[in-house]
Amino acid sequence: MGFLTGRKVYFTSYEQVKGLLRSHDGCQELTTIENMIAAASAGAATAISTNPLWVVKTRLQTQGMRTDVVPYKSVLSALTRITREEGIRGLYSGIIPSLAGISHVAIQFPAYEKMKSYMAEKDNTTVDKLSPGSVAIASSISKVFASVMTYPHEVIRSRLQEQGQAKNNVIRYAGVIDCTRKVFEKEGIPGFYRGCATNLLRTTPSAVITFTSYEMIRRFLEGVVPQDKGYPQASSNSNQLNKDKPSATDPSQSNTKPSSIPLGNKEHLTRH
């Protein structure tokens, strides 16, 4: 649920921001900085809109391993209890690490766009005509690269999100800085990458399927759904009509009224 909602929010926001940047610059090819801006904006919108779902997901996954909690019965039960017991703050626990996770998409999407451009140039084609295999390779490499670079925020976010469920938890984190310090003191650098390999095995195939499906479906819809070209055509037809229409100021094209003077009288006047 959280994944599907997040993807819908993300891709919609990403394309909207890219469109705004293109219209502002008047250029179809965005720079790396502009891609990062679009990705970060979409990431922020996704994090804010889906954080409650990720809190519920984290607690449902970890409650079976802990005996000091009253288990949630369902997603709706978890949302209701968290809201009642902890308020809005409970639903948005871990939001700061989630916003810090914007760095993940700010790395992934520009890397993805660069990989597509590189592969298109290598295959002597355009980005919109890359094969599904090339799109899959670009999405997998960008996902692995971004995940390894930004994974520590996932650990911090998960630990902050799960602690609210336990009332007698021994280790309590006062915030992001306190959690970071305690994880480093107790587990060192490896603590920030705990579960990273498992996460890559789960998220990389998901990213490949998501990105490849998105690209192929978008191309299909662009080919099936007719583009709205009515206004430009009407404009060109109007211009053509205006070209064919005789100008009022052009004496060669203007319609002259026949003279009211009879021909014979006219010749008579010219003789005198």
C-alpha positions as CSV (number, residue, x, y, z in Angstrom):
1,M,0.0,0.0,0.0
2,G,2.7,2.4,1.0
3,F,4.8,1.5,-2.0
4,L,2.1,1.9,-4.6
5,T,0.9,5.2,-3.0
6,G,4.5,6.4,-2.9
7,R,5.2,5.6,-6.5
8,K,2.0,7.3,-7.7
9,V,2.8,10.4,-5.8
10,Y,6.4,10.4,-6.8
11,F,6.2,9.9,-10.5
12,T,3.3,12.4,-10.8
13,S,5.2,15.0,-8.8
14,Y,8.5,14.3,-10.7
15,E,7.0,14.7,-14.1
16,Q,5.1,17.9,-13.1
17,V,8.2,19.5,-11.7
18,K,10.2,18.5,-14.8
19,G,7.5,20.1,-17.0
20,L,7.7,23.3,-15.0
21,L,11.5,23.4,-15.3
22,R,11.3,22.8,-19.1
23,S,8.7,25.6,-19.5
24,H,10.9,27.9,-17.5
25,D,14.1,27.3,-19.4
26,G,12.5,26.5,-22.8
27,C,14.8,23.5,-23.1
28,Q,13.7,19.8,-23.4
29,E,17.0,18.5,-21.9
30,L,17.3,19.1,-18.2
31,T,20.7,19.6,-16.5
32,T,21.8,17.4,-13.6
33,I,21.0,20.1,-11.1
34,E,17.5,20.5,-12.5
35,N,17.0,16.7,-12.4
36,M,18.1,16.8,-8.8
37,I,15.6,19.6,-8.0
38,A,12.8,17.6,-9.6
39,A,13.7,14.4,-7.8
40,A,14.1,16.2,-4.4
41,S,10.8,17.9,-4.8
42,A,9.0,14.7,-5.6
43,G,10.8,12.9,-2.8
44,A,9.6,15.5,-0.3
45,A,6.0,15.3,-1.5
46,T,6.2,11.5,-1.2
47,A,7.8,11.4,2.2
48,I,5.2,13.8,3.7
49,S,2.2,12.0,2.2
50,T,3.2,8.4,2.9
51,N,5.1,8.6,6.2
52,P,2.1,7.3,8.3
53,L,1.9,4.2,6.2
54,W,5.6,3.5,6.6
55,V,5.3,3.9,10.4
56,V,2.5,1.3,10.4
57,K,4.5,-1.0,8.1
58,T,7.6,-0.9,10.4
59,R,5.6,-1.6,13.5
60,L,3.6,-4.4,12.0
61,Q,6.9,-6.0,10.8
62,T,8.6,-5.8,14.2
63,Q,5.8,-6.4,16.7
64,G,6.2,-10.2,16.4
65,M,9.8,-10.1,17.6
66,R,8.9,-8.1,20.7
67,T,7.0,-9.3,23.8
68,D,6.6,-5.9,25.4
69,V,4.0,-4.5,23.0
70,V,0.3,-4.9,22.4
71,P,0.1,-6.1,18.8
72,Y,-1.9,-4.3,16.2
73,K,-4.6,-6.3,14.5
74,S,-4.6,-4.6,11.1
75,V,-3.4,-1.5,9.2
76,L,-6.6,0.4,10.2
77,S,-6.2,-0.7,13.8
78,A,-2.6,0.5,13.8
79,L,-3.5,3.9,12.3
80,T,-6.3,4.3,14.9
81,R,-4.3,3.4,17.9
82,I,-1.2,5.4,16.9
83,T,-3.4,8.5,16.4
84,R,-5.2,8.0,19.7
85,E,-2.2,7.1,21.8
86,E,0.5,9.2,20.2
87,G,-1.3,11.8,18.1
88,I,-0.1,13.2,14.8
89,R,3.5,13.2,16.1
90,G,3.3,9.4,16.3
91,L,2.2,9.1,12.7
92,Y,5.1,11.3,11.6
93,S,7.8,9.8,13.8
94,G,10.9,9.4,11.7
95,I,9.8,12.2,9.3
96,I,13.2,14.0,9.6
97,P,15.2,10.9,8.5
98,S,12.6,10.4,5.7
99,L,13.1,13.9,4.5
100,A,16.9,13.3,4.7
101,G,16.2,10.3,2.5
102,I,15.4,12.8,-0.3
103,S,19.1,12.5,-0.9
104,H,18.4,9.0,-2.1
105,V,16.1,10.0,-5.0
106,A,18.2,13.1,-5.6
107,I,21.0,10.7,-6.4
108,Q,19.0,7.9,-8.0
109,F,17.0,9.8,-10.6
110,P,19.8,12.0,-12.0
111,A,22.0,8.9,-12.1
112,Y,19.1,7.1,-13.9
113,E,18.7,9.9,-16.5
114,K,22.5,10.0,-17.1
115,M,22.6,6.2,-17.5
116,K,19.8,6.4,-20.1
117,S,21.6,9.2,-22.0
118,Y,24.9,7.2,-22.0
119,M,23.2,4.0,-23.2
120,A,21.3,5.9,-25.9
121,E,24.4,7.5,-27.2
122,K,26.2,4.1,-27.1
123,D,23.4,2.4,-29.0
124,N,23.2,5.4,-31.4
125,T,19.5,6.0,-30.6
126,T,17.3,8.3,-28.5
127,V,16.4,7.9,-24.9
128,D,12.7,7.3,-25.8
129,K,13.7,4.4,-28.0
130,L,15.8,2.5,-25.5
131,S,15.1,-1.2,-25.2
132,P,13.5,-2.6,-22.0
133,G,16.8,-4.3,-21.2
134,S,18.7,-1.0,-21.3
135,V,16.1,0.7,-19.1
136,A,16.3,-2.2,-16.6
137,I,20.1,-1.9,-16.5
138,A,20.0,1.8,-16.0
139,S,17.4,1.6,-13.2
140,S,19.2,-1.2,-11.4
141,I,22.6,0.5,-11.4
142,S,21.1,3.8,-10.2
143,K,19.1,2.1,-7.5
144,V,22.1,0.2,-6.1
145,F,24.3,3.3,-6.2
146,A,21.8,5.5,-4.4
147,S,20.9,2.9,-1.8
148,V,24.5,2.2,-0.8
149,M,25.2,6.0,-0.5
150,T,22.1,6.8,1.6
151,Y,21.2,3.6,3.5
152,P,22.2,4.9,7.0
153,H,19.1,7.1,7.1
154,E,16.9,4.0,6.7
155,V,18.3,2.5,9.9
156,I,17.8,5.7,11.8
157,R,14.2,6.1,10.5
158,S,13.2,2.5,11.3
159,R,14.5,2.7,14.8
160,L,12.7,6.0,15.5
161,Q,9.5,4.6,14.0
162,E,9.4,1.4,16.0
163,Q,10.2,2.7,19.4
164,G,6.9,4.4,20.0
165,Q,5.0,1.1,20.2
166,A,6.9,-0.1,23.3
167,K,6.2,1.5,26.6
168,N,9.1,-0.1,28.5
169,N,11.7,-0.2,25.9
170,V,15.2,-0.1,27.4
171,I,16.9,1.9,24.6
172,R,15.0,5.1,23.9
173,Y,16.2,7.6,21.3
174,A,15.5,11.3,22.0
175,G,15.8,12.2,18.3
176,V,17.8,11.8,15.1
177,I,21.1,13.0,16.6
178,D,20.7,10.9,19.7
179,C,19.8,7.8,17.7
180,T,22.8,8.3,15.4
181,R,25.2,8.7,18.3
182,K,23.9,5.6,20.1
183,V,24.0,3.4,17.0
184,F,27.6,4.5,16.3
185,E,28.7,4.0,19.9
186,K,27.2,0.5,20.2
187,E,27.6,-0.9,16.7
188,G,30.0,1.3,14.8
189,I,29.8,1.9,11.1
190,P,28.4,-1.6,10.3
191,G,25.4,-0.7,12.4
192,F,24.3,1.9,9.9
193,Y,24.4,-0.8,7.1
194,R,22.6,-3.5,9.0
195,G,20.3,-5.2,6.6
196,C,21.6,-3.4,3.5
197,A,22.2,-6.5,1.5
198,T,18.7,-7.8,2.2
199,N,17.3,-4.4,1.3
200,L,19.1,-4.4,-2.0
201,L,17.8,-7.8,-2.9
202,R,14.3,-6.6,-2.2
203,T,14.3,-3.1,-3.6
204,T,16.5,-3.5,-6.7
205,P,14.1,-5.9,-8.6
206,S,11.3,-3.7,-7.5
207,A,12.9,-0.6,-8.9
208,V,13.7,-2.5,-12.2
209,I,10.1,-3.6,-12.6
210,T,8.7,-0.1,-11.6
211,F,10.9,1.9,-13.9
212,T,10.8,-0.4,-16.9
213,S,7.0,-0.7,-16.6
214,Y,6.6,3.0,-16.3
215,E,8.7,3.8,-19.3
216,M,7.1,1.1,-21.5
217,I,3.5,2.1,-20.5
218,R,4.2,5.8,-21.0
219,R,5.5,5.1,-24.5
220,F,2.5,3.0,-25.3
221,L,0.0,5.6,-24.1
222,E,1.8,8.4,-26.0
223,G,1.4,6.3,-29.1
224,V,-2.2,5.4,-28.5
225,V,-3.6,8.6,-27.0
226,P,-3.9,11.3,-29.7
227,Q,-2.0,14.4,-29.0
228,D,-3.9,17.6,-28.9
229,K,-2.8,19.4,-32.0
230,G,-6.0,21.1,-32.9
231,Y,-5.0,24.6,-31.9
232,P,-1.7,24.7,-33.9
233,Q,-3.5,23.3,-36.9
234,A,-6.3,25.8,-36.7
235,S,-3.7,28.6,-36.4
236,S,-1.8,27.4,-39.5
237,N,-5.1,27.0,-41.4
238,S,-6.0,30.5,-40.4
239,N,-2.6,31.8,-41.5
240,Q,-3.0,30.1,-44.8
241,L,-6.4,31.6,-45.3
242,N,-5.0,35.0,-44.4
243,K,-2.3,34.6,-47.0
244,D,-4.8,33.6,-49.7
245,K,-7.1,36.5,-48.8
246,P,-6.4,39.6,-50.8
247,S,-5.0,42.5,-48.9
248,A,-7.0,45.7,-48.5
249,T,-3.9,47.7,-49.1
250,D,-2.8,45.8,-52.2
251,P,-4.0,47.6,-55.2
252,S,-3.4,44.7,-57.5
253,Q,-5.6,42.4,-55.4
254,S,-8.3,44.9,-54.4
255,N,-11.7,44.7,-56.0
256,T,-12.4,47.9,-58.0
257,K,-16.0,49.0,-58.7
258,P,-17.0,49.5,-62.3
259,S,-17.1,53.1,-63.3
260,S,-20.6,54.7,-63.3
261,I,-19.6,56.8,-66.4
262,P,-20.7,55.2,-69.7
263,L,-17.8,54.2,-71.9
264,G,-18.7,56.6,-74.6
265,N,-19.0,59.6,-72.3
266,K,-15.7,58.6,-70.7
267,E,-13.9,58.7,-74.1
268,H,-15.6,62.0,-74.9
269,L,-14.3,63.5,-71.6
270,T,-10.8,62.3,-72.3
271,R,-10.8,63.9,-75.7
272,H,-11.6,67.3,-74.2
